[in-house]
Amino acid sequence: MEREQENRSHAATVAWLGALGDRMADFGQTEATRHIAAEAVAANPWFTEADIVFAVRAVREQMLDRVRLAAWLAAYDEPAGAPLRVAIIMAGNIPLVGFADLLYVLAAGDVPYVKPSSKDSVLMRWVIDLLCELNPAARIETYRAGAPYDAVIATGSDNTGRYFRSQFADMPAIIRGSRGSVAVLTGDETPQELCLLQQDMLRYGGLGCRNVSLLLVPGTCDVERLGEALRVQRGDVHPKYYNNYRSLKGKLAVAGERFVDCGGFVLTEGEEFPTELSRIVVRRCGTEEALRQWLAAHDGKVQCVVSREGTCVRGVRFGEAQAPALDDYPDGVDVPAFLADVRRRLRSV
């Protein structure tokens, strides 16, 4: 038991996960890691090698840095007692999107039962193999439907979310559905800031919940001028995203709907998140109060808010949307705190 407690300590966790970060440092620079990237792209054509390299670097820098890990873990109690059995059902829309949940469960000293998405199984299996190689005593199990679990973390679409809520209705669960991200613009953004915003919109072919697809702008915004400032080149856009753009542009033209052509996506004015890939919606907020009211009313649908200052709830600065920090929890739900609460409730039974 003493050995188990030592392996679950914060210090041991920092050492273990920090070592994983070290092993990821040369991703994309060696034949072995380029082979992993190629396998991942073959399994999911929406992935690109450049996006995979970016995702690995973001995980390594934001979540596996030893100083960041130690500071983040300091806010939580050391693991104690029997570990929880935690099912993790992962999404696969962007590379390593499920890694954060795996890290949170391991850092809490609990046992993850992992079901990677078929769209991202190559990268997740590679990471899990590295973790087990670095710590052979670690328990990272495979999810089995119907097996007994103490808690569940499941991520998917709104439709799969409804299924998960029904399937896991009798156990503590974090169920995540579809969300989108917004950018708050003032009208005086620099070209560099707008370039970073383009990355927040277009990275991963626009498929992530942290991809910006709605722009909150002042009432006086010149949308034509904004569209010209955000204009992109074809080579900067994922080929599949570009095909969606061409198709959408044709449909809008036939329907007579006004839009601004930005070279790889379109801008249209509206009130809510777009339902089509490659459409970015512009919503006018005439006052600061109107902006605050919109964000409050849509809190359950917003994943992150990109702005110059990054001071809103779940706010980040331009260019940071796809590199979430350890405490930038999906949907704003503190996963380690959730697991600690499950543990307390089980002890009280």
C-alpha positions in Angstrom: 0.0 0.0 0.0 2.8 2.4 0.7 4.3 1.8 -2.7 0.9 2.4 -4.3 0.5 5.7 -2.4 4.0 6.8 -3.5 3.2 6.1 -7.2 0.1 8.2 -6.9 1.6 11.2 -5.3 1.7 14.6 -7.0 5.5 14.4 -7.2 5.4 11.0 -8.9 2.7 12.2 -11.3 4.8 15.3 -12.3 7.8 13.1 -12.9 5.8 10.5 -14.9 3.9 13.0 -17.1 6.9 15.2 -17.5 8.9 12.2 -18.8 6.1 11.7 -21.4 6.6 15.3 -22.4 10.2 14.6 -22.9 9.5 11.7 -25.1 7.2 13.8 -27.3 9.8 16.6 -27.8 11.0 15.3 -31.2 7.6 14.4 -32.6 7.6 14.9 -36.4 11.4 15.0 -36.5 12.2 11.3 -36.4 11.3 8.5 -38.8 9.3 6.7 -36.0 7.1 9.7 -35.2 6.6 10.6 -38.8 5.3 7.0 -39.3 2.9 7.5 -36.4 1.6 10.7 -38.0 1.2 9.0 -41.4 -0.8 6.2 -39.8 -3.0 8.7 -38.0 -3.7 10.6 -41.3 -4.5 7.3 -43.1 -7.0 6.5 -40.4 -8.6 9.9 -40.5 -8.2 12.0 -43.7 -9.3 15.2 -41.8 -6.0 15.0 -39.9 -2.8 16.5 -41.4 0.7 16.0 -40.4 1.1 19.7 -39.6 -2.0 19.6 -37.4 -0.8 16.5 -35.5 2.6 18.1 -34.9 0.9 21.2 -33.6 -1.4 19.1 -31.3 1.5 17.2 -29.9 3.4 20.3 -29.2 0.4 22.0 -27.6 -0.1 19.1 -25.2 3.6 18.9 -24.4 4.0 22.6 -23.7 0.7 23.3 -21.9 -0.1 20.0 -20.1 3.2 18.1 -19.7 5.6 20.9 -18.6 6.8 20.0 -15.1 6.4 23.5 -13.7 2.9 23.9 -15.0 1.9 20.4 -13.8 3.3 21.0 -10.2 1.5 24.4 -10.0 -1.8 22.9 -11.2 -1.7 19.9 -9.0 -1.0 22.0 -5.9 -4.6 23.1 -5.9 -5.8 19.5 -5.3 -5.3 17.0 -2.5 -2.9 14.1 -2.9 -4.7 10.9 -4.0 -5.8 8.7 -1.1 -7.9 5.5 -0.8 -8.9 3.0 -3.4 -8.7 4.5 -7.0 -11.9 5.0 -8.9 -12.8 3.1 -12.0 -13.4 5.9 -14.6 -14.7 5.2 -18.1 -13.5 7.7 -20.7 -15.3 7.6 -24.0 -13.3 9.9 -26.3 -14.2 12.1 -29.3 -11.9 12.0 -32.4 -12.6 15.2 -34.3 -9.1 16.6 -33.7 -5.8 15.0 -32.8 -5.4 13.9 -29.2 -8.7 15.6 -28.2 -9.2 13.0 -25.5 -5.8 13.3 -23.9 -6.8 15.9 -21.3 -9.4 13.6 -19.8 -6.8 10.7 -19.6 -4.4 13.1 -17.9 -7.0 14.3 -15.4 -7.9 10.8 -14.3 -4.3 9.6 -14.0 -3.4 12.8 -12.0 -6.3 12.1 -9.7 -4.8 8.7 -8.9 -7.7 6.8 -10.5 -7.8 4.1 -13.2 -9.0 5.1 -16.7 -10.9 2.7 -18.8 -10.3 4.2 -22.2 -12.4 4.0 -25.4 -10.6 6.0 -28.0 -12.5 7.2 -31.1 -11.7 5.2 -34.2 -10.9 8.5 -35.8 -8.0 9.1 -33.3 -7.1 5.7 -32.1 -3.5 5.7 -33.6 -2.3 8.7 -31.6 -4.1 7.8 -28.4 -2.7 4.2 -28.5 0.8 5.7 -29.1 0.4 7.9 -26.0 -1.0 5.1 -23.9 1.9 2.8 -24.9 4.4 5.5 -23.9 2.8 6.1 -20.6 2.8 2.3 -19.8 6.4 2.1 -21.0 7.5 4.9 -18.7 5.6 3.5 -15.7 5.0 -0.3 -16.1 3.0 -0.3 -12.8 0.4 2.1 -14.3 -3.1 0.9 -14.9 -4.7 2.1 -18.1 -7.4 -0.2 -19.0 -9.6 -0.7 -22.1 -13.3 0.3 -21.8 -15.8 -2.5 -21.9 -19.5 -1.7 -22.3 -21.6 -2.9 -19.4 -18.6 -3.2 -17.0 -19.0 -1.6 -13.5 -17.6 1.9 -13.3 -17.6 4.5 -10.6 -17.8 7.4 -13.0 -17.9 8.2 -16.7 -16.5 11.0 -18.8 -18.1 10.9 -22.3 -17.6 13.3 -25.2 -19.5 13.4 -28.5 -22.2 15.2 -30.5 -25.5 16.4 -29.0 -27.1 13.2 -30.3 -24.5 10.9 -28.7 -24.7 13.0 -25.6 -28.4 12.1 -25.2 -27.5 8.5 -25.7 -24.8 8.7 -23.0 -27.1 10.4 -20.6 -29.5 7.5 -21.0 -26.9 4.8 -20.9 -25.1 6.2 -17.8 -28.1 7.7 -16.0 -27.4 5.7 -12.8 -23.8 6.8 -12.3 -21.9 10.1 -11.8 -21.0 11.4 -15.3 -19.6 14.3 -17.3 -21.4 14.2 -20.6 -20.2 16.7 -23.3 -22.1 17.5 -26.4 -21.5 20.0 -29.2 -20.2 23.5 -28.5 -18.6 26.3 -30.5 -16.2 29.2 -29.8 -16.4 32.9 -30.4 -14.1 35.8 -30.8 -14.8 39.3 -29.4 -13.5 42.0 -31.8 -13.3 45.7 -31.1 -12.5 46.8 -34.6 -8.9 48.0 -33.9 -7.2 44.5 -34.1 -3.7 44.5 -35.6 -2.9 42.4 -38.7 -1.0 40.1 -36.5 -3.9 39.5 -34.2 -6.2 38.8 -37.2 -3.7 36.4 -38.5 -3.8 34.6 -35.2 -7.6 34.7 -35.3 -7.5 32.9 -38.7 -5.6 30.1 -37.0 -8.2 29.9 -34.3 -10.8 29.6 -37.0 -9.1 27.2 -39.4 -6.9 24.9 -37.4 -8.0 21.2 -37.7 -10.2 22.0 -40.6 -12.6 23.9 -38.3 -13.8 20.7 -36.6 -12.9 21.4 -33.0 -15.2 22.9 -30.4 -12.5 25.5 -29.7 -12.5 26.6 -33.4 -13.9 30.1 -33.6 -17.0 30.1 -35.8 -18.8 33.3 -34.5 -17.5 36.8 -34.3 -19.0 39.3 -31.9 -18.4 42.7 -33.3 -19.4 46.4 -32.6 -22.6 47.6 -34.1 -20.7 49.8 -36.5 -18.5 47.0 -37.9 -17.9 47.1 -41.7 -18.3 43.4 -42.5 -16.9 43.7 -46.0 -13.7 45.4 -44.7 -13.4 42.7 -41.9 -13.8 40.0 -44.5 -11.0 41.5 -46.6 -8.7 41.7 -43.5 -9.4 38.0 -42.8 -9.0 36.8 -46.3 -7.0 33.6 -46.7 -5.2 31.8 -49.5 -6.3 28.4 -50.6 -3.1 26.8 -49.4 -3.8 27.9 -45.9 -7.1 26.0 -45.8 -7.6 22.2 -45.3 -8.6 20.7 -48.7 -11.8 19.2 -47.3 -12.7 22.5 -45.6 -12.0 24.3 -48.9 -14.4 21.9 -50.7 -17.1 22.7 -48.1 -16.4 26.4 -48.7 -16.8 26.1 -52.5 -20.1 24.1 -52.1 -21.5 26.5 -49.5 -20.6 29.6 -51.6 -22.5 28.1 -54.5 -25.6 27.4 -52.4 -25.6 30.9 -50.9 -25.3 32.5 -54.3 -28.2 30.4 -55.7 -30.3 31.3 -52.6 -29.5 35.0 -53.0 -28.1 35.2 -49.5 -25.6 37.9 -48.8 -22.1 36.8 -47.8 -18.5 38.1 -47.9 -16.1 35.7 -49.7 -12.9 35.4 -47.7 -11.1 33.0 -50.1 -11.5 29.9 -48.0 -14.6 30.6 -45.9 -17.6 33.0 -46.0 -18.8 35.6 -43.6 -22.5 36.1 -43.0 -24.4 38.1 -40.5 -26.6 36.3 -38.0 -27.4 35.6 -34.4 -26.3 32.1 -33.6 -23.5 29.6 -34.3 -23.4 28.4 -37.9 -24.5 24.9 -38.8 -22.3 24.6 -41.9 -18.5 24.1 -42.0 -16.7 27.1 -43.6 -19.4 29.6 -42.6 -18.3 32.2 -40.0 -21.2 34.2 -38.5 -20.8 37.8 -37.6 -23.1 39.1 -34.8 -23.3 42.7 -33.9 -23.3 43.7 -30.2 -24.0 47.4 -29.9 -22.9 47.8 -26.3 -20.7 46.1 -23.7 -23.9 45.2 -21.8 -25.3 43.5 -25.0 -22.1 41.5 -25.3 -22.2 40.4 -21.7 -25.8 39.4 -22.0 -25.2 37.4 -25.2 -22.3 35.5 -23.6 -24.3 34.8 -20.4 -27.3 33.6 -22.4 -25.1 31.3 -24.5 -22.8 30.0 -21.8 -23.9 26.5 -22.3 -23.0 26.5 -25.9 -19.7 28.4 -25.8 -16.4 26.5 -25.3 -14.0 29.4 -25.3 -13.9 33.1 -25.9 -11.0 34.6 -27.9 -10.2 38.3 -27.5 -7.3 40.6 -27.2 -7.2 40.5 -23.4 -8.6 37.0 -23.0 -10.3 38.1 -19.8 -13.9 36.7 -20.4 -15.0 33.5 -18.7 -13.1 30.6 -20.5 -11.3 33.4 -22.3 -8.0 33.1 -24.2 -6.0 35.5 -26.4 -5.8 35.4 -30.1 -3.9 32.3 -31.3 -4.4 30.4 -28.1 -7.7 28.7 -28.7 -6.2 25.4 -29.7 -3.6 25.2 -26.9 -5.8 24.9 -23.7 -4.0 25.1 -20.4 -4.4 22.4 -17.7 -7.1 24.3 -15.9 -9.0 25.3 -19.1 -11.5 22.4 -18.5 -13.8 21.5 -21.4 -17.3 22.9 -20.8 -15.8 24.6 -17.7 -16.2 21.4 -15.6 -13.3 20.8 -13.2 -12.6 17.1 -13.8 -10.3 16.5 -10.8 -12.9 18.2 -8.5 -15.6 16.1 -10.0 -13.6 12.9 -9.3 -12.9 14.0 -5.7 -16.6 14.5 -5.1 -17.4 11.1 -6.5 -14.8 9.6 -4.1 -16.3 11.5 -1.1 -19.8 10.2 -2.0 -18.6 6.6 -2.3 -17.0 6.8 1.1 -20.1 8.1 2.7 -22.2 5.2 1.4 
